[in-house]
Amino acid sequence: MIEAGFDEVRRRAPWPAAGEESGTSGPESVRFQAMRVGYFAVDSDSTDERVVLNRIVSLKEDSGKS
């Protein structure tokens, strides 16, 4: 399940720094944070019909929370 607004993030990516050109343009240039899960990158195997995600950083779970 992907949050609402993901298609907008994918459409507008990548975000080059001001005044710079981006050297990447494939789906793997999309980076985002999934709420309370981790950071993900869209895989180059993704299509418009099927999104493939790669977790690049997991968020640490706080064992003290209940």
N, C-alpha and C positions, 0 to 999 in steps of 0.2 A: 504494500500500500504506500503510495507516494502522496505527500501533502498537496493540497490545492496550491496552485501557484508555481509548481515545479516546471510546467511547460514554459512559463514566462522566464524563469531562471535559465532554462536550457536555451531558449530563443535568444536571450541577450548575452550569453557567455561567448567568449571569455571577456573579461574586463581588463584591457591593458591599462597601465598607468597613464596618467595624463600626458599627452604628447608623444606617446610611444605606440608603435605598431605591435600587434601580437604575432608571434611566429607560429602559433598553433590554431587550427580551425576545426578540428574534428570533434566528435562527441566527448573524447577524453579530456578536452579542455574545460569541461564543466566541473566545478567544485562547489560543494555546499555542505552545510551542517544539518544533519537530521536531528530533530529535537530529542535531546537526552539519550541519544544513541551513539553518535560519532560523526566523523567527517567522511564524506564519500566523494568519489569521482565517477563520472559516467564512463563506462567501458567503450572501447572502440568498436565492439561487436553490437552496440545498441543500434536500433532502427527506430523509425517513427512509431511503429506498432509495438515494439518490445524494448524496454529500457533495462540495461544490464548495469548494475552498480558494483563498484569495488570499494570496500571499506578501507580508508587510508589511515584513520586514527580512531581508536575506541575511546569513549569517555569513561573515566574511572568512576566506578560505583562507590558511593560513600556508605560503608557498612554501618556507620553510626546513625543513619537516617532510618526512621521507621514509620 
